Amino acid sequence: MPRNAVDYEEDFYAWTMEQAQLLRSGEFSELDIENIAEELETMGRSDKREIESRLTVLLAHLLKWQLQVGLRSKSWSGTIREQRQRIEDLLAESPSLRPLVASIRPGLYARARQRAADETGLPERIFPAKCPFTADQILAEDFLPEG
């Protein structure tokens, strides 16, 4: 650790403020490079996890919308809209995460399928085994699946 540095483990906020000041003043030799690198990686993983979480909620609601026609509500459509907007905000800040939506990892869809089953009380087998929606449909502001 550089001399006279605030301890990363003891006071994270003070450490971040000190590191920012050192960067701005060009005192690069005093930077805590290892912990800065770790924090940057953590920030990236956090955005990825948030998109995955929001996609799970969005997909679960799209599945519910598709299979429970008689129970559709403004709450469901509001949740769908909110998740799409938040995902688009994240993708605007980190466009390199867009392929995550396009690939819809099987594990992510499986979690959404489980969630939809849990929230509806329907057996999981009723929901499609593979994601029935394209990435464009998932993110399209006006797309709602038909029953």
C-alpha positions in Angstrom: 0.0 0.0 0.0 1.3 3.5 -0.7 2.6 5.5 2.2 0.2 7.5 4.3 -2.7 6.0 2.5 -6.1 5.5 4.0 -6.7 1.8 4.6 -9.1 0.3 2.0 -10.3 -2.3 4.6 -10.8 0.2 7.4 -12.7 3.1 5.7 -13.8 2.4 2.2 -15.4 5.8 1.6 -12.3 7.7 2.8 -10.2 5.4 0.6 -12.3 6.2 -2.5 -12.1 9.9 -1.9 -8.4 9.7 -1.4 -7.9 7.6 -4.5 -10.0 10.1 -6.6 -7.9 13.0 -5.3 -4.7 11.2 -6.1 -5.9 10.5 -9.6 -6.9 14.1 -10.2 -3.7 15.4 -8.9 -1.6 13.0 -11.0 0.0 11.3 -8.0 -0.1 7.9 -9.8 2.7 6.3 -7.8 0.6 6.8 -4.6 -2.5 4.9 -6.0 -3.7 1.7 -4.5 -3.7 0.0 -7.9 -4.7 -3.5 -6.8 -7.8 -2.4 -4.9 -8.7 0.1 -7.6 -8.6 -2.7 -10.2 -10.7 -4.9 -8.0 -13.3 -2.2 -7.5 -13.6 -1.5 -11.2 -14.1 -5.2 -11.9 -16.8 -5.3 -9.2 -18.6 -2.4 -10.7 -18.7 -4.2 -14.1 -20.0 -7.3 -12.5 -22.6 -5.3 -10.6 -24.1 -3.9 -13.9 -24.2 -7.4 -15.4 -25.9 -8.8 -12.3 -28.5 -6.0 -12.3 -29.3 -6.6 -16.0 -29.6 -10.3 -15.3 -31.9 -9.7 -12.4 -34.1 -7.3 -14.3 -34.2 -9.7 -17.3 -35.4 -12.5 -14.9 -38.2 -10.4 -13.6 -39.1 -9.2 -17.1 -39.1 -12.7 -18.6 -41.2 -14.0 -15.7 -43.8 -11.3 -16.3 -43.8 -11.9 -20.0 -44.4 -15.6 -19.4 -47.2 -14.9 -16.9 -48.7 -12.4 -19.4 -48.6 -15.1 -22.1 -50.1 -17.9 -20.1 -52.5 -16.2 -17.7 -54.6 -14.1 -20.1 -57.5 -13.8 -17.7 -55.3 -12.4 -14.9 -53.4 -9.7 -16.9 -53.2 -6.5 -14.9 -51.9 -3.0 -15.1 -49.5 -4.1 -12.4 -48.0 -6.7 -14.7 -47.7 -4.3 -17.6 -46.3 -1.7 -15.3 -43.6 -4.1 -14.1 -42.8 -5.1 -17.7 -42.5 -1.4 -18.7 -40.3 -0.6 -15.7 -37.9 -3.5 -16.2 -37.5 -2.6 -19.9 -36.8 1.0 -19.1 -34.2 0.1 -16.4 -32.5 -2.4 -18.7 -32.4 0.2 -21.5 -30.9 2.7 -19.1 -28.2 0.2 -18.1 -27.5 -0.7 -21.7 -27.2 3.0 -22.6 -24.5 3.3 -20.0 -22.8 0.0 -20.8 -23.6 -1.0 -24.4 -21.1 -3.9 -24.3 -23.7 -5.7 -22.1 -26.3 -5.8 -25.0 -25.1 -9.3 -26.1 -26.2 -10.6 -22.7 -29.8 -9.8 -23.7 -29.4 -11.4 -27.1 -27.9 -14.6 -25.7 -30.5 -15.1 -22.9 -28.4 -17.6 -21.1 -30.3 -20.8 -20.4 -29.7 -20.5 -16.7 -31.2 -17.0 -16.7 -34.3 -18.2 -18.6 -34.6 -21.2 -16.3 -34.7 -18.8 -13.2 -37.4 -16.7 -14.9 -39.4 -19.8 -15.7 -39.1 -21.0 -12.1 -40.1 -17.6 -10.8 -43.2 -17.5 -13.1 -44.2 -20.9 -11.9 -43.7 -19.9 -8.2 -45.7 -16.7 -8.7 -48.6 -18.3 -10.6 -48.8 -21.6 -8.8 -48.7 -23.3 -12.2 -46.4 -26.3 -12.8 -43.1 -25.3 -14.4 -43.6 -27.8 -17.2 -46.4 -25.6 -18.6 -43.9 -22.8 -19.4 -41.8 -23.2 -22.6 -38.6 -25.1 -22.0 -36.7 -22.6 -24.1 -37.1 -18.8 -24.2 -40.0 -18.1 -26.6 -39.1 -14.5 -27.1 -36.4 -12.8 -29.2 -34.1 -10.2 -27.7 -35.9 -7.6 -29.8 -39.3 -8.7 -28.4 -38.0 -8.8 -24.8 -36.8 -5.1 -25.1 -39.5 -3.8 -27.4 -41.6 -1.1 -25.7 -44.8 -2.3 -27.3 -44.4 -6.1 -27.3 -46.7 -8.2 -25.1 -47.1 -11.9 -26.0 -50.4 -13.2 -26.9 -52.0 -16.1 -25.0 
